[in-house]
């Protein structure tokens, strides 16, 4: 009975987040944190599947749009502006209590395309 509640909750979240579009999950092959098994882009955020649960990340849509406009040169930063550009976000994680460690998350249907990623390692140099 509890399992069906979790499945219903997951379907409700996906249906309200997706807004009638397909959700395509990309398998983690080292491009994200190792706890993530699959990731999907949803409007203004991401949906992560991991063993024993899932995590949803949502950004404020207006903040995200403003940052994208600055980043792509569609909007200029005001001169002498010291105000930071802020991206308000929240995430929540759902963990299934007493989930079996033996459950394996596997892909069902391969996508017709593939994605490439640049893995950037941050190098911090201190200049004196």
N, C-alpha and C positions, 0 to 999 in steps of 0.2 A: 504494500500500500504506500509506504514512504517513497519507494522507488518511483512510482507513478507520479507522485507529487513533484519530485525533482525533474522528471521528464516534462511534466506539464509546465513547470516554472521555466525550464530551458526553452521550450517552444514558445512560451509567451514572450520571453525576453527577445528571442530571435525574431519573432514576428513584429514586435513593436520597434525594434532597432532597425530591421532591414527595410521596412516600408515598401513591401511588395517587390523586392528585387532579390535575385539569387545571391546567396552567400557562398563564395568559393573559398575554401580553406587551402592554404599553402603549407606543405609539410616543412618542418624545421630540419634543415640539414646543416646546422651549425651557424646560421645567420642570426639567431636570437638566443636568449637565455636557454640553457639546456633543459629547464623544467617545461618549456613550451613544446608541445608536440605539433600543433597546427595553429595557424593564425589566419584571421580573415579581416579585411577592411570593411568597416561599416560606416555609415554616414557620421562624420566628425569623430571617428575613433577606430578602435580595434577590438577584436574578440579573440581570446586566446584559449585553446583547449590544452589542458595538461592532465596528467594522471590524477585521478581523484577529484577533478573539478574543472572549473573554468574561471576566467577573469575577463571583465569587460572594462575597457578604457574609453571614456567619453570626454571630448574637449568642448568648450564653449564655441559654438559655431561662428559667432561674430568675431571672437578673438582670433580664431583660426583663419578666417577670411582676411582679416586685417593683416596678419603676419604674412600670409601668402601674397597679398597685394604688394607689401613692402619688399618681400623676397624676390618677386618677379619684376619689379620695377614699374608696376602699374600705379604706384602711389609713392610719393616722396616723403621721407621723414621731415617733419618741420625743423627748420634751422634753429639752432640753439635749444633744441628740445632735450631735456635731461630726464624726461619721464620715461620709465622703462616700458617696453611693450610686454604685456602680460598675456599669457595663455592660461586661462583658468580651466582646470581639468579635474576629473575625479575617476576613480576606479573602484570596482568592488569585485571581490573574489567569492566564489561559491565553492565550498569544499563539501564533498559527500561524506557524511559521517560513516565510519566503519567500512569505507570502500575497500574492496579487495586489491591487494598489491599485484594480483595476477591478471588483472584486466589490462588488455593491450589495446591501445588506440591505433587503428590501422586505416589507411586510405581505402575508399570504396571505389570511386570512379576517377580515373586520372583526368586532369584538365587538358584541353587541347593546346595549351601554351605553357611556357615555362618562364620563370622570373630569374633575373640575375641580380646579385647584390654585391655591393662594395662593403667589405668588412674593414672598418677604420678603427685602428687602435690608437688611442689617445696618447700622445707623447707630450709630456710637460717639461719644458726647459726653463730653467731659471737663469736670467741674464743678470750679471753684476756689472 
